[in-house]
Amino acid sequence: MKRFIIVIVGLVVAAVSVRAEAVKWESDYDKAVAAAKKDSKLVLVDVYTDWCGWCKKLDRDVYADAKVIERLSKNFVAVKINPEKNSRAAQLAHQFGTHGYPHIVFVNGDGKKIGEIGGYVSAGVFLQRLDKATSNAK
């Protein structure tokens, strides 16, 4: 009986470990734009700070959603920038008109802003905004 329980617990742990693949985040905006242009994708820029509670909720609830992960990997190069960490990120946040966090900005392969999300939104709304950004780019 103990072996059976150990096997079941092991299988549950293994199943939980095999979650959906996570979003692959870049940390260099310029490289992300170049990669997006090369691969005919858009760039999703997540402007965040370490102390932002809504940013953490976005990471935990939205970026962990399987449909969001799938859509981002198919159509976007995702990059996170923290304007409190370096001057390039601060310059970009200013350029994007960031006034609060999180601030999600969509740009095309030429670096032109084509959309944004100001603040936290649910995974369902986030997916709709991804679709809107994709259609705006066409």
C-alpha positions as CSV (number, residue, x, y, z in Angstrom):
1,M,0.0,0.0,0.0
2,K,2.8,2.4,0.8
3,R,4.5,1.7,-2.5
4,F,1.2,2.4,-4.3
5,I,0.8,5.8,-2.5
6,I,4.5,6.7,-3.3
7,V,4.0,5.8,-7.0
8,I,0.7,7.9,-7.2
9,V,2.4,10.9,-5.5
10,G,5.4,10.6,-7.9
11,L,3.0,10.6,-10.9
12,V,1.2,13.6,-9.6
13,V,4.4,15.5,-9.0
14,A,5.6,14.5,-12.5
15,A,2.4,15.6,-14.1
16,V,2.5,19.0,-12.4
17,S,6.1,19.4,-13.5
18,V,5.1,18.9,-17.1
19,R,3.1,22.1,-17.3
20,A,2.7,24.1,-20.4
21,E,5.9,25.7,-21.7
22,A,6.5,29.1,-20.2
23,V,6.8,32.3,-22.1
24,K,10.3,32.8,-23.4
25,W,11.3,36.3,-22.3
26,E,14.1,38.3,-23.9
27,S,15.8,41.0,-21.9
28,D,17.3,43.1,-24.7
29,Y,14.7,45.2,-26.5
30,D,16.8,45.9,-29.6
31,K,17.6,42.2,-30.1
32,A,13.9,41.4,-29.7
33,V,12.9,43.9,-32.4
34,A,15.5,42.5,-34.7
35,A,14.3,38.9,-34.1
36,A,10.7,40.0,-34.7
37,K,11.6,41.6,-38.0
38,K,13.6,38.5,-39.0
39,D,10.8,36.1,-38.1
40,S,7.9,38.3,-39.2
41,K,6.5,38.6,-35.7
42,L,5.5,41.4,-33.4
43,V,7.1,42.4,-30.2
44,L,5.3,42.4,-26.8
45,V,7.2,44.7,-24.4
46,D,6.3,44.2,-20.7
47,V,7.3,47.4,-18.9
48,Y,7.4,46.4,-15.2
49,T,9.1,47.0,-11.9
50,D,10.1,44.6,-9.1
51,W,7.8,46.2,-6.6
52,C,4.7,46.2,-8.7
53,G,2.0,43.8,-7.3
54,W,-0.1,43.9,-10.5
55,C,3.0,43.0,-12.5
56,K,3.5,39.9,-10.4
57,K,-0.2,39.0,-10.7
58,L,0.2,39.4,-14.5
59,D,3.2,37.0,-14.4
60,R,1.4,34.5,-12.2
61,D,-2.1,34.5,-13.8
62,V,-1.9,35.7,-17.4
63,Y,1.6,34.7,-18.6
64,A,1.1,31.3,-17.1
65,D,-2.1,30.7,-19.1
66,A,-1.6,28.0,-21.7
67,K,-3.5,29.9,-24.4
68,V,-1.5,33.1,-23.8
69,I,1.7,31.1,-23.9
70,E,0.7,29.5,-27.2
71,R,-0.3,32.8,-28.8
72,L,2.7,34.6,-27.7
73,S,5.1,32.0,-28.9
74,K,3.4,31.8,-32.3
75,N,3.1,35.5,-33.1
76,F,5.3,37.5,-30.8
77,V,8.8,38.0,-29.4
78,A,8.3,38.8,-25.7
79,V,10.7,41.1,-23.9
80,K,10.6,42.4,-20.3
81,I,12.1,45.8,-19.4
82,N,12.4,47.4,-16.0
83,P,13.0,51.1,-16.3
84,E,14.4,51.2,-12.8
85,K,17.3,48.9,-13.8
86,N,19.0,50.7,-16.7
87,S,19.0,53.9,-18.7
88,R,18.0,52.2,-22.0
89,A,14.9,50.7,-20.3
90,A,14.0,54.1,-18.8
91,Q,14.4,55.7,-22.2
92,L,12.1,53.1,-23.8
93,A,9.5,53.5,-21.0
94,H,9.5,57.3,-21.6
95,Q,9.3,56.7,-25.4
96,F,6.3,54.4,-24.9
97,G,4.5,56.9,-22.6
98,T,4.6,54.6,-19.6
99,H,2.9,56.3,-16.6
100,G,2.2,53.2,-14.5
101,Y,2.8,49.5,-14.3
102,P,2.4,47.0,-15.8
103,H,2.4,48.7,-19.2
104,I,2.3,46.3,-22.2
105,V,3.4,47.8,-25.5
106,F,3.1,46.1,-28.9
107,V,5.5,47.1,-31.6
108,N,6.2,45.8,-35.1
109,G,9.5,44.7,-36.5
110,D,10.4,48.3,-37.3
111,G,9.9,49.3,-33.6
112,K,6.7,51.2,-34.4
113,K,4.2,51.2,-31.5
114,I,0.9,49.6,-32.7
115,G,-0.9,49.1,-29.4
116,E,-0.7,48.9,-25.7
117,I,-2.4,47.7,-22.5
118,G,-2.2,50.0,-19.5
119,G,-2.5,48.0,-16.3
120,Y,-3.5,44.5,-15.4
121,V,-6.1,42.6,-17.5
122,S,-7.4,39.0,-17.2
123,A,-6.1,36.3,-19.5
124,G,-9.3,36.4,-21.6
125,V,-9.0,40.2,-22.2
126,F,-5.2,39.8,-22.8
127,L,-5.9,37.3,-25.6
128,Q,-8.3,39.7,-27.2
129,R,-5.7,42.4,-27.1
130,L,-3.1,40.1,-28.6
131,D,-5.5,39.5,-31.5
132,K,-6.2,43.2,-31.9
133,A,-2.4,43.9,-32.0
134,T,-2.0,41.2,-34.6
135,S,-4.8,42.6,-36.8
136,N,-3.5,46.2,-36.3
137,A,-0.1,45.1,-37.7
138,K,-1.6,43.9,-41.0
